Amino acid sequence: MIGLIKGPSTHKGYSEDNSLMDSFGRRASKLRISVTDRCNFRCDFCMPLNPVWLPHSEILTYEEITRITKILVNLGIRKVRLSGGEPLVRKDLEILVNMLNKIYEIESISMTTNGALLEEKARVLKDNGLKSVTISLHSLKPELYDSITRTKNMFYKVLRGIEEAKRVGLKVKINCVVTRNCNDNEVLDFAKLAYEGNINVRFIEYMPFDGNKLWDIEKVVSGDEILERIKSHYPLVKLPREHGSTAENYAFKDGSKGGIGIISSITKPFCKDCDRIRLKADGKIVPCLFSNDEYDLKPLLRGGASDEEIAQFIKESFWKKSEGVEAMIKKNLVLKHIRSMYTIGG
């Protein structure tokens, strides 16, 4: 079964110690799990108008996800983030959170969500071990929000979900994908939300993962441009960057408890110390978000393979991790559509 993937000859094609390392010496400590490709939104930078969902039989069960997570924990994973699609459309997600929370070595379980169902689910998720949520919120204007997400009257429901998450004690962050000539004139409004709402708002450069393949570099508002706009109104202090962090983080100079994060995936990539590995809802391992390479665990998982065989398959797959978008830019390669974001969860 191990022979399903041919690893590079150097160092047997994977780390010889019991860790998850790629050929560039980067070690994984964070796992991002897409629990479903389905979503109750149709955000234009994420999915097509008429997505084709995976059959339910192709989606990993909670028991399968937990088994893979335990194997990855033995390879050094310590932090887990759940995503989708929209993770909360998967029935009884708190059961999976509880199962993962029982894995002693996991330091934190977090989730990325559009927040539409958070008002109803925040308490039960917190009670079962969820530590934090990141809510995607791409406009503070209800009509524009509906246009971006292709929904109706969801804006205030999402806001109530954010407040409920804060009330029950979940750590809350806001993600805003900034797109030129769409919501880029709201940067200061989001900065005000961070400042006055005592919340961390992260601004993300538009990436080539839209569902309709309309991404264009001209639509990217750079992290530097976003930062300069904010600094014109709010003095900031740059915080030390954590190893493997996707964001440059800033505190407000006057001591407000809110914060600003800048994720410059396109103009200032952070590939050199990337410490993430991704598991898709259908059981495929994705070592690098900016690469099309995927490695299917399901034949092993449902074919009677041992944990040791699955672990070695993962190690061989991760060893092949792409150098990343940073190397693509240095080589003057043209960035183009890679996959729709809803299929992997970011």
NORGI-V235807 format. One record per helix or strand of 3 or more residues. SS is the DSSP state (alpha for helix, beta for strand). FROM is the first residue (numbers start at 1). LEN is the number of residues. If there is no record, write none. Layout:
BEGIN
ss = [SS	SS]
from = [FROM	FROM]
len = [LEN	LEN]
END
This chain:
BEGIN
ss = [alpha	alpha	beta	alpha	alpha	beta	alpha	alpha	beta	alpha	beta	alpha	alpha	beta	alpha	beta	alpha	alpha	beta	beta	beta	alpha	beta	beta	alpha	alpha	alpha	alpha]
from = [2	10	30	56	62	79	87	93	108	118	132	142	155	171	184	200	217	223	236	248	259	271	276	284	298	307	325	341]
len = [3	4	5	3	12	5	3	9	6	10	5	8	13	9	14	6	3	9	3	5	5	3	4	3	4	13	6	3]
END
